[in-house]
Amino acid sequence: MPKTEDAVARRHAPGRALWLLGPAMVAGVAYLDPGNVASNMTAGAAFGYLLVWVVVLGNVMAWLIQYLSAKLGIVTGESLPQILGRRMHHPWGRRLYWLQAEAVAMATDVAEVIGGAVALHLLFGIPLVWGGAITGVVSMGLLLVQTRRGARAFETVLIGMLVIIAVGFSFGLLIAPPDAAGVAAGLVPRFEGTNSVLLAASILGATIMPHAIYAHSALARDRFAPNSATVAQVGHTASARSAGAGADGPPATGTSASRAALEHARGISTPRLLRATRWDVSIALAVAGTVNLAILLLAAANLAGVDGTDSLEGAYAALRDGLGPLVATLFAVGLLASGLASTSVGAYAGAEIMHGLLRARIPLVVRRLVTLVPALAILALGVDPTLALVLSQVVLSFGIPFALVPLVALTARSDVLGRYRNRRATTVAGVLASGFLITLNVVLLWLVFTGG
C-alpha cells in the first residue's frame, strides 16, 4: 500500500491533534461488519440479554489488542505480517501461516459480501448473487481511494460510512428501548447450552477479528509514514554516529537507530503518537462497542421469541412489522454501509497479509477476486446467508490465536519495540485474553462433537 504524504509537512497544520486520529476508526469498521450484525442479532433473538457480557468483554479485550497492533506499526514502521514474514526463515512455515491467514480473510469476505448482498436485496430487491458482485465492485472503488488519494482520504470515507452504520443500527432503540434489569442481568457471565457457546464464539470472532489485528498495524504504519528518502537520510546519519564513520546505509529494522530515525523523520515524537493512538482506539471502540451492544439489545427487546428472526431477512421483516418501516429501512441501510465499508478493510488486510508473509504483491482486481469468489459461490448455491455469516465468525474466532499470540509476544520484546515494549501487566493481560479465547474455542469443539 502506498505511503501517505510526509508527516513533517503537516506539523504546523491546524487541528494537528485531530489529524493524529483516524487509523483506529478504519480498523473499527471491521468490528461493525455484517458478521457482527448477524451474530449479535441472532444472540439477542435466541437468548435475549444472556450474552450481553460477551459483547462487553470482547470490546474490552479488543481495546488492548488494537492498541498493541497500532503501537507495533508506529514504533517499528512495519506491519505485523511484515515482521512475522521477516522472522519466519523457513519458507514453508511462512506459507502455511499465510494459508491460515488467507482462510481468515476469505471468511471475513464471506460475511461482508453476503451482508452487502442481503442489504441490497432488502432495499432494492436485487438478487443475492448480483448484490454480492455489486458489493465487491464498490469495495474495489473504495480501495482505489486509498491507493490513489492516500490513507487520510480513505479514513474520511470510511468514517462517514461508520456514522451511517451507527445511526442505522442504533435508531431502533430510541423507539423501543431495552429492559434495564435485563441488561444488568446479562452482564453476569454464563451460558445456556451448546448454541449459546457457539454464538459467544461467533460474537468474539466478529468482535476481535484477526484481519483487524493485521490491518491496524499497517494502517498506523501507512498513516504516519514519513518520506522514505528522509528516513534513509536520517537513518544513515544515526547509524554513522552510533557505529562510526565507516557505517554504510540506513540502520537495520528493529534497532534503536532505526526507531530514532523513524521518529526524527516524522517530526512527531513517538510518545505523542502513542498517546493519540490510545485516544483513537478508545473512541473507535467506544463507537463500535456501543453499536454492537445496540444490535443485540434491539433484538433482545423486540425480536426474542418472534418466529423467523433467526435470519437477517426475518429480522428486517420483524422490525418493519413491529417498529415501522423507518426503523427497518435504517437497519438495512446500516447493513449495506457495513458490508461496503468492512469488505474494503478486509481486502486491505488481505493484501497486507500476502505482501508481508509471501513478500509478493498481486494486482488489486486479482487480490479481490481471490476472496470474493467463495462468497459469491455460497450465494449462488443458495446457502442460508445468516447461517453462513454466523459460521464465518466462528472461523474467525479460530484464527484469533494465530494473530494475537505473535502480537503479544512481539510487543513484549525489547529487541522489537525497545523502551516502548509492553509493561509486565500489559503482557499478562494479553496472555489472559489469548488464553480465554483459545479455551473458549476448545470448549466449543468439545460441546459440538460430544453433543453437550
C-alpha positions in Angstrom: 0.0 0.0 0.0 1.3 3.5 -0.8 2.8 5.7 1.8 1.0 8.8 3.0 2.4 12.3 2.5 5.2 13.4 4.7 4.1 13.9 8.3 6.8 16.6 8.7 4.9 18.8 6.2 1.8 18.6 8.4 3.4 19.5 11.7 2.0 23.1 11.7 -1.3 22.2 10.2 -4.5 23.4 12.0 -6.1 20.9 14.2 -2.9 18.9 14.4 -4.1 16.8 17.4 -7.2 15.7 15.4 -5.0 14.9 12.4 -3.3 12.2 14.6 -6.7 10.4 14.9 -8.1 8.0 12.3 -6.4 4.6 11.8 -8.4 3.0 14.7 -11.6 4.4 13.1 -10.9 2.5 10.0 -9.9 -0.7 11.9 -13.1 -0.2 14.0 -15.2 -0.6 10.8 -14.1 -4.3 11.0 -15.9 -4.5 14.3 -19.2 -3.5 12.7 -19.3 -5.8 9.7 -22.3 -7.9 8.7 -20.9 -10.8 10.7 -21.3 -8.7 13.9 -24.8 -7.9 12.9 -25.8 -11.5 12.3 -24.1 -12.8 15.4 -25.5 -10.1 17.7 -28.9 -10.1 16.2 -29.1 -13.9 16.4 -27.8 -13.9 20.0 -30.4 -11.3 21.1 -33.3 -13.0 19.3 -32.4 -16.5 20.6 -31.2 -15.8 24.1 -32.4 -12.3 25.0 -29.9 -10.5 27.2 -27.9 -13.6 28.1 -24.8 -12.8 26.1 -24.5 -9.0 26.8 -21.4 -9.8 28.9 -19.7 -11.4 25.8 -20.1 -8.2 23.8 -18.7 -6.1 26.7 -15.8 -8.4 27.4 -15.0 -8.7 23.7 -14.8 -4.9 23.4 -12.6 -4.6 26.4 -10.2 -7.2 25.0 -10.4 -5.6 21.6 -9.1 -2.2 23.0 -5.9 -3.8 24.3 -5.4 -5.8 21.2 -5.9 -3.0 18.7 -3.7 -0.6 20.7 -0.9 -3.2 20.7 -1.3 -3.6 16.9 -1.2 0.1 16.3 1.8 0.5 18.6 3.7 -2.1 16.7 3.1 -0.3 13.4 4.0 3.1 14.9 7.2 2.2 16.7 8.7 -0.2 14.1 7.3 1.4 10.9 6.3 -2.1 9.8 3.1 -4.2 9.9 2.6 -7.4 11.9 2.7 -9.5 8.7 5.9 -7.8 7.6 7.6 -8.5 10.9 6.4 -12.1 11.0 7.4 -12.7 7.4 10.9 -11.4 8.2 11.3 -13.6 11.3 9.9 -16.8 9.7 13.0 -18.0 8.0 11.6 -21.3 6.8 9.6 -20.7 3.5 7.0 -23.4 4.2 6.4 -22.1 7.7 5.7 -18.7 6.2 3.4 -20.2 3.5 1.4 -22.3 6.0 0.9 -19.3 8.2 -0.2 -17.3 5.2 -2.7 -20.1 4.3 -4.5 -19.9 7.6 -4.5 -16.1 7.5 -5.9 -16.3 3.9 -8.6 -18.6 5.2 -9.5 -16.0 7.8 -9.6 -13.3 5.0 -11.9 -15.4 3.0 -14.2 -16.0 6.0 -14.2 -12.2 6.5 -15.2 -11.6 2.9 -17.9 -14.2 3.1 -19.6 -12.2 5.9 -19.1 -8.8 4.4 -20.1 -9.6 0.8 -23.1 -11.6 2.0 -24.2 -8.8 4.3 -24.0 -6.3 1.5 -25.9 -8.6 -0.8 -28.7 -9.1 1.7 -29.0 -5.4 2.3 -29.3 -4.6 -1.4 -31.9 -7.4 -1.7 -33.9 -5.9 1.2 -33.7 -2.3 -0.1 -34.0 -2.8 -3.8 -34.9 -6.4 -4.5 -31.6 -7.2 -6.2 -30.8 -10.9 -6.4 -28.2 -12.0 -3.9 -25.5 -13.0 -6.3 -25.7 -9.7 -8.2 -25.8 -7.9 -4.9 -22.6 -9.7 -3.8 -21.0 -8.7 -7.1 -22.0 -5.1 -6.7 -20.6 -5.1 -3.1 -17.3 -6.4 -4.4 -17.1 -3.8 -7.1 -17.9 -0.9 -4.8 -15.3 -2.2 -2.3 -12.7 -2.0 -5.1 -13.7 1.6 -5.7 -13.1 2.4 -2.0 -9.7 0.7 -2.2 -8.8 2.9 -5.2 -9.4 5.9 -2.9 -6.8 4.5 -0.6 -4.2 3.7 -3.3 -4.6 6.9 -5.2 -5.6 9.5 -2.6 -3.8 8.1 0.5 -4.7 7.0 4.0 -6.4 10.2 5.1 -8.9 10.2 2.2 -9.6 6.5 2.9 -10.2 7.3 6.5 -12.6 10.1 5.8 -14.8 8.0 3.5 -14.9 5.1 6.0 -15.6 7.3 9.0 -18.5 8.8 7.1 -19.8 5.3 6.5 -19.2 4.5 10.2 -21.7 7.3 11.1 -24.3 5.8 8.8 -23.7 2.3 10.3 -24.1 3.7 13.9 -27.3 5.6 13.1 -28.8 2.7 11.1 -28.3 0.1 13.8 -29.0 2.3 16.9 -32.1 4.2 15.9 -34.5 1.4 16.8 -33.5 1.7 20.4 -34.9 5.2 20.5 -38.3 3.7 19.5 -38.2 0.6 21.7 -35.6 0.8 24.5 -34.4 -2.4 26.2 -35.2 -3.5 29.7 -32.6 -2.1 32.2 -33.0 -5.1 34.5 -32.5 -7.5 31.7 -29.3 -5.7 30.5 -27.9 -5.7 34.1 -28.6 -9.5 34.4 -26.9 -10.0 31.0 -23.6 -8.7 32.4 -23.3 -11.8 34.6 -21.1 -14.4 32.7 -23.0 -17.6 31.9 -24.1 -19.9 29.1 -27.2 -21.9 28.4 -26.2 -24.9 26.2 -24.1 -25.5 23.2 -25.8 -23.0 21.0 -25.1 -20.1 23.4 -21.4 -21.1 23.4 -21.4 -21.2 19.6 -22.9 -17.7 19.5 -20.4 -16.5 22.1 -17.5 -17.7 19.9 -19.2 -16.1 16.9 -19.6 -12.8 18.7 -15.9 -12.8 19.8 -14.8 -13.8 16.3 -16.8 -10.9 14.9 -15.5 -8.5 17.6 -11.8 -9.5 17.8 -11.2 -10.1 14.1 -7.8 -11.4 13.1 -7.7 -9.4 9.9 -8.3 -6.2 12.0 -5.2 -7.1 14.1 -3.1 -7.5 10.9 -4.6 -4.4 9.3 -4.3 -1.9 12.2 -0.5 -2.2 12.3 -0.4 -1.5 8.6 -2.9 1.4 8.9 -0.8 3.0 11.6 2.4 2.4 9.6 0.9 4.0 6.4 -0.8 6.9 8.2 2.3 8.1 9.9 4.9 7.1 7.3 7.3 10.0 6.5 9.0 10.4 3.2 11.2 7.3 2.7 14.1 9.3 1.4 14.0 11.3 4.7 14.1 8.1 6.7 17.1 6.8 4.8 19.0 10.1 5.1 18.3 10.4 8.9 18.9 6.7 9.4 22.3 6.9 7.7 23.3 9.7 10.0 22.1 7.9 13.1 23.9 4.7 12.2 27.0 6.5 11.3 27.0 8.3 14.7 26.4 5.0 16.5 28.8 2.8 14.5 31.5 5.2 13.4 32.4 6.9 10.2 32.5 3.7 8.2 28.8 2.9 8.7 27.0 2.4 5.4 23.3 2.7 4.7 20.3 3.0 7.0 20.1 1.1 10.2 18.6 -2.4 10.3 14.9 -2.6 11.0 14.2 -3.1 14.7 17.3 -1.4 16.0 17.2 1.6 18.3 18.9 3.6 15.5 16.0 2.7 13.1 13.4 3.7 15.7 15.2 7.0 16.3 15.5 7.7 12.5 11.8 7.0 12.0 10.8 9.3 14.9 13.0 12.1 13.7 11.8 11.9 10.1 8.2 12.0 11.2 8.8 15.2 13.1 6.4 14.0 15.8 7.6 12.2 18.9 6.6 8.5 19.3 5.2 9.1 22.8 2.9 11.7 21.4 1.7 9.4 18.7 1.1 6.6 21.2 -0.9 8.9 23.4 -3.0 10.0 20.4 -3.4 6.3 19.4 -4.8 5.4 22.8 -7.5 8.1 22.3 -8.0 7.0 18.8 -8.6 3.3 19.8 -10.8 4.4 22.8 -13.1 6.5 20.6 -13.3 3.9 17.8 -14.1 1.0 20.1 -16.5 3.0 22.2 -18.5 3.6 19.0 -18.1 0.0 17.8 -18.9 -1.5 21.2 -22.0 0.7 21.7 -23.4 -0.1 18.2 -22.7 -3.9 18.7 -24.4 -3.8 22.0 -27.3 -1.8 20.5 -27.8 -4.5 17.8 -28.0 -7.2 20.5 -30.3 -5.2 22.7 -32.6 -4.2 19.8 -33.0 -8.0 19.0 -33.4 -8.9 22.7 -36.0 -6.3 23.3 -38.0 -6.7 20.1 -37.3 -10.0 18.4 -37.0 -12.5 21.3 -39.5 -15.3 20.7 -40.6 -13.9 17.3 -40.7 -16.6 14.6 -38.3 -16.1 11.7 -35.9 -13.8 13.4 -33.0 -16.3 13.0 -32.2 -14.7 9.7 -31.4 -11.1 8.6 -34.4 -11.1 6.3 -36.7 -12.3 9.1 -35.2 -9.7 11.5 -35.8 -7.0 8.9 -39.4 -8.1 8.5 -40.0 -8.3 12.2 -38.6 -4.8 12.7 -40.7 -3.4 9.9 -43.9 -5.1 11.3 -43.1 -4.2 15.0 -41.4 -0.9 14.9 -42.3 0.5 11.5 -40.7 0.8 8.0 -38.4 3.7 9.0 -36.5 1.5 11.6 -36.4 -1.4 9.2 -35.1 0.7 6.4 -32.4 2.4 8.5 -31.4 -1.1 9.7 -31.0 -2.2 6.0 -29.1 0.9 5.1 -26.7 0.3 8.1 -26.2 -3.2 6.9 -25.4 -2.0 3.4 -22.9 0.5 4.7 -21.4 -2.1 7.0 -20.9 -4.6 4.1 -19.4 -2.0 1.8 -17.0 -0.4 4.3 -15.9 -3.6 6.0 -15.2 -5.5 2.8 -12.7 -2.8 1.7 -10.9 -3.0 5.0 -10.8 -6.8 4.7 -9.3 -6.6 1.2 -6.7 -4.1 2.5 -5.8 -6.5 5.3 -5.6 -9.4 2.8 -3.3 -7.6 0.6 -1.0 -6.7 3.5 -1.0 -10.3 4.8 0.1 -11.5 1.4 2.7 -8.8 1.0 4.2 -9.3 4.4 4.2 -13.1 4.6 4.8 -14.0 0.9 6.7 -10.8 0.1 4.7 -10.5 -3.1 2.1 -8.2 -4.4 -0.6 -9.0 -7.0 -3.0 -6.7 -8.9 -5.8 -5.3 -6.8 -8.5 -6.9 -9.0 -6.9 -10.4 -8.7 -6.5 -10.0 -5.0 -10.1 -9.0 -4.7 -11.3 -12.0 -6.7 -9.4 -14.5 -4.5 -11.7 -13.7 -1.5 -14.8 -12.6 -3.5 -15.3 -15.8 -5.4 -16.1 -18.0 -2.3 -18.7 -15.6 -1.1 -20.4 -15.4 -4.5 -20.3 -19.2 -4.7 -22.1 -19.5 -1.3 -24.8 -17.1 -2.5 -25.1 -19.0 -5.9 -25.5 -22.3 -4.1 -28.4 -21.0 -2.0 -26.8 -21.5 1.4 -28.7 -19.6 4.1 -27.0 -16.2 4.3 -27.4 -15.7 8.0 -26.1 -19.2 8.8 -23.1 -18.6 6.6 -22.5 -15.3 8.4 -22.6 -16.8 11.8 -20.3 -19.7 10.9 -17.8 -17.4 9.2 -17.4 -15.6 12.5 -16.6 -18.9 14.2 -13.9 -19.5 11.6 -12.6 -16.0 12.5 -12.6 -17.0 16.2 -10.3 -19.9 15.5 -7.9 -17.6 13.6 -7.6 -15.2 16.5 -4.7 -17.0 18.4 -2.5 -17.1 15.2 -2.7 -13.3 15.1 -3.0 -12.5 18.8 -0.2 -14.7 20.3 2.5 -13.3 18.0 1.3 -9.8 18.6 1.5 -10.1 22.3 4.9 -11.8 22.1 6.4 -9.3 19.7 5.2 -6.2 21.6 6.8 -7.6 24.8 10.2 -7.8 23.2 12.8 -5.1 23.8 14.6 -6.0 20.5 11.4 -5.1 18.6 10.0 -2.1 20.4 12.9 -1.1 22.7 11.7 1.2 25.5 8.2 1.0 24.1 7.8 -2.7 24.8 4.8 -3.8 26.9 4.9 -3.5 30.6 4.5 -6.7 32.5 0.9 -6.1 33.4 0.1 -5.4 29.7 1.7 -8.7 28.7 -0.1 -10.6 31.4 -3.4 -9.1 30.2 -2.6 -10.1 26.6 -1.8 -13.6 27.7 -5.0 -13.9 29.7 -7.0 -12.6 26.7 -5.3 -15.2 24.4 -5.9 -17.9 26.9 -9.6 -17.1 27.3 -10.2 -17.1 23.6 -8.3 -20.3 23.0 -10.1 -22.0 25.9 -13.5 -20.9 24.5 -12.7 -22.5 21.2 -11.6 -25.8 22.8 -14.8 -25.9 24.8 -16.9 -25.1 21.7 -15.3 -28.0 19.8 -15.9 -30.4 22.8 -19.6 -29.3 23.0 -20.2 -29.6 19.3 -18.6 -33.1 18.9 -20.0 -34.5 22.1 -23.4 -33.0 21.6 -23.2 -31.5 25.1 
